[in-house]
Amino acid sequence: MKLLFENWRKFLLTEKLMLKPGPDGWDKYKELVAQAYEEAPVFDEGAASSFEAIEPFVDKMFKRISSRVDVQFVEEDPYEGPEEMCDDALNNGILKIWKGGTEHQIFDPELNLKLRAVHDYMAHCQRNTDFTMKGEIASYNAHMKTVPPSAAGALFTEVVGQAAFFLDRGYFPPQKIAILEGFDFFNVGEVDPEITGYKLDPERKELVKVGEENEASSIDPEVVELIEDYIRLPIRKMYMRSAGNILVQLNEEYESEVIKEIQNYWRVSSQFKKLQEMGYDVKLISKNEVVGPSSMLITKELL
């Protein structure tokens, strides 16, 4: 995917997310970004200019937030989570920033700390976003509206790359001066199939492995509507086991006796009888029930 920085003004950064929550949505995106960050070089000389382009933005924004809150750089991680941090910043006028881990090949320690303060206050507190992948994406989108286009690649590495790595691996990664190839920095969620091995399905808002785009066959929307009309429990996936034989996998794990009781109520419902008239036999199964390899997926993740 070629990112055309010179066409920056053609891109409209919005809060509309291109992927949905779940294993084939933002979770998969997080895994792909984390892997790309892990495989990226520690220092790529060609990426240095993108990181240098962030510096004027950081200095400008830090001066702005310093007029609103007392930014304090402290030795220990000061907050349990974003709620405590933002409560302190917005209600007490104090924002504490951890001083550790400031080693950076481009930013000096002071600039790195300023960037943390800008990110935490402007992206998380002012916009009320958390530290989940969704929250970090929203934060990144907020920053992207204020930085020059030449800084996009570096900002993606600093915000999305590091957050994805931390959330996926459970520990903070080393700082890297590198551009993560295979990701659209302006339309977050878009990926390059040739580099990542996945492509975006915009209708389902999922990332589909290349070669498996047609894995999910179509199903009569009326069938899904009848099933969902009765089953108010969250549905994970649906499978076609044989002609007209559908498995509905619920998104929770149930004991065998419980799922049996749910199944009994289902089989006496008007929706079940209607589906039988249409030629379908629909069985409900628990999330932890193994689906045989001969069962064909007819819907991707529904949540």
N, C-alpha and C positions, 0 to 999 in steps of 0.2 A: 504494500500500500504506500503510495507516494503521498507524503504530506506537503501540500503546497502552501507554504507560509505566505507567499506573495499574494495568495487569494484570500487572505485572512478575513477581509470584510464581507466575503460571501457567506461566511459561516455565522450562524446565529446560535449562540450558546444559551440553552434554556434549561429549566429544571426537569423537563420531561425525560424520564429515564428510558433507555432503549432496551433494557433487560428487566426481567422480573426476579423476585427472590426465588431461591431454590437451587438445587444441584446443577441444573442446566442453564441457570441464569447468572446472577451475580456471583454465586459460589464458584462456578466454572471460570468466570472471568477473573476472579481473585486468584485461582490456581494458576491460570495462564500468565498473569502479570507477575506473580511471585516467582514462577519458574524463569521467566525472562529476566527478572532482577537478579536471581541467583546466577544465571549464566552470563550476565553482562560483565564486561571487564571492569576492573576497579577504576581505571583511568583511561578514558578514550580522549585523546587530544582533540579530535574533531568535535567533541561535545562541549568543550570548555567554553566556547563563545556563548552557547545557549545558557549556561549557568551564570556567566558574567552579566548577561542581560537582565537577570533577576535583581541584581544589587540595587539599582536606582529605585525600583519598586519597593524593595524592603525598607530602605532608608526613609522613603517618603511616607509609607504607611505606618512605620514605627513612630515617627514624629506625630502622626495624627492620633494614634491610639494612646500615646504617652500624655496627650493633653486631656484624656478622658479617664485613664486609670493609672494607678501607681504600679508600674511593672517592676517586680522584684525577682532577681535571679538567685535561686537558692540551691543548697547542696543536695538535698533529698527530694525525691518525687513528692510534691506537695499535696496532691489531690487523689482521692479514690476513683474519681470518674469525672466526666464532663459536667454533670449536674452540680457537683460541689465547686468545681472550678468556675463555672459561669455564675453561680450564686455569689461567689466571692467577688468576681469582677463586676457584675452588674449591680449588685446591692451594696457591696462594701467599697467598691472602687479600687480593689487590689487584685492584681494578676500575678501569681507566682509561677516562675518558669524554672524547670530543672536545669542545672548547669552542666550535667554530665553529657558525655557522648558528643562533644562539639568538634571532634576531629573532622576536617574537611579539606580536600585538596584545592578548592577554589575559595570557599568562604572562610574568612578568619573567624575565630570563636565568637567575637562580638556580633558579626553579621548573622551567623548561624542561630544565635540565641534570639536575635531580633526577628528572624524569620519564624521561629517557633511562636513567639509572642503574637506576631501578626496573624499567623495561621490560627492559633487558638482563639484569639479574641474576635477577629473579623469573620472567620469562617465558621467557627463552632458556636461562640457565644451570641454574636449578633444575629446569626442565621439559625440558631437553635438546632444544630446538627450534632449527632453523637459520633462515637469513634468506631462505628461499624463500617463495613465497606460502602454501604449506601450513604452514610454520613460523610465519609471521606470523599466520595465522588461529588456529592453536593458542595462540599467545601472547595474542592478543586474547581468546579464550575464557577464558583463565586470568585476565586482568584483569577481565573482566566479572563474575566471581564475587565481586569485592571492591569494585566501585564502585557508587554509587547509580544507580538506573535513569535519573535525569535526565541522567546523564553519558554515557549510551550513544552518542548521536549524535556527540558530540565525540570520544569514544574511538575510534569507528569511523573518523572522519576522520583522527585523529592516527596511528593504527596501521595500519589496513587501507588507508585512502585513500593515505597517503604511500608505504607499501610497494608497493602496486599500481602507482602512478605510477612509482616508481623502477625496479621490475623490468620494467615495460613500456617505459619511455622511455629508461632508462639514465642518468638524472641525477636528483638530488634536487629536488623541487618547492618552490616558495615556501610558507611557512606560510599557512594559510587558516583563518579563523573562519567555518565554514559547515557545514551539515548536508547530507550527500550523499543526495539524494532517490532513491527507487527501490530501496532495499536494506533488507532486514530485519536489524536490528542484533542480534537475539536468535537467529535461525535463519540463520546465515551461509551463503549460497548461494541463499537465496530472493530473488527479484527481482520487481519490479512490472512486468508486461508492458506496461502502458500508458506507463510512463516509459522503460524500458530497451529495449523491443522484443523482449524474450526472456522465456521462461517456463521454470521448472524442470520437468524430467521426472524425478520421484523414482525411478522404476524403473531408468532407464538412468543416473541421476545425471549428467545433462547439461543444458545450457541450450540450448533449441531456439528458433529464431527464430519469432516470431509469424507464422502463416500457413503454416508448414512443419512443423507438429506431426505431420502424417500422412505426411511424406515417406518415412519408413522403413516399408516394408510388412512384414508378418509372414512368417516362414519356419518351416517345420517344424523344431522343436528337434532332431529326430533327424538332420536334414541337417547342422546345425552341429556336432553331437556327432561324427558320422562324419568330418567334415573335420578337426576339432580333434584327434580321436583319432590321426590319421596325421601331420598337419602340426604338429610340435612348435615350429616357428618362430612368433614373434609375428605375429598376423594384425591388420591395420589395419581393413579394411572388406570387406564382401561386396556384390556387385552382381548383379542379374538383367539380363542383356543381352537375352534373349528367353525364351520359354517353356521352362523347364527348363535354361537355359544360364546358369551361375553363374560370375562372376569372383571369385576370392579374392585380394585385394590384401594382400601381405605388408607388414610394417612396416619393412623394410630395403630399401635399393637394391642391386640385383644386376646384374652384367653379363649381357648377353643369353645368353651361352653357359652361365653358371651357372644362370640361371632355367630355361633349356631342359633342363639336366640334372636339376634338381629336378622339373620337370614330367614328364620321362620316368619317373623313379622313382615319381611319384605315379600315373601312368596304369596301372602294373602292380600297384598295391596292391589288397588285398582291399576296402578302404574305397571306392576309386574304382569298382570293379566293383559293389559294393552300391548305390552312388548311381546308377549306370547302370541297374540293375534297377528303381530307384525312379523312373526317368525324368529324371535330372539328368545334365548334362555339366558337369563342374567344371574350370575352368582356373585355374592359379596365375599371378599377375602380380606384378611388382616394384613397390615403392612409387613409383618414378619413372615408371612407365608410365601414360600418359594414358588415362583412362576416358572414352569417348564420351558425349555428352549424352543419348543414347537409353538408356543403361544406368540402370536404376532401383536406387536404394540399398535394400538389404533389411536391412542392419544398420547401426547407427551405429558410432562408434568402439568397438572391442572391447577396447582396452587401458585 
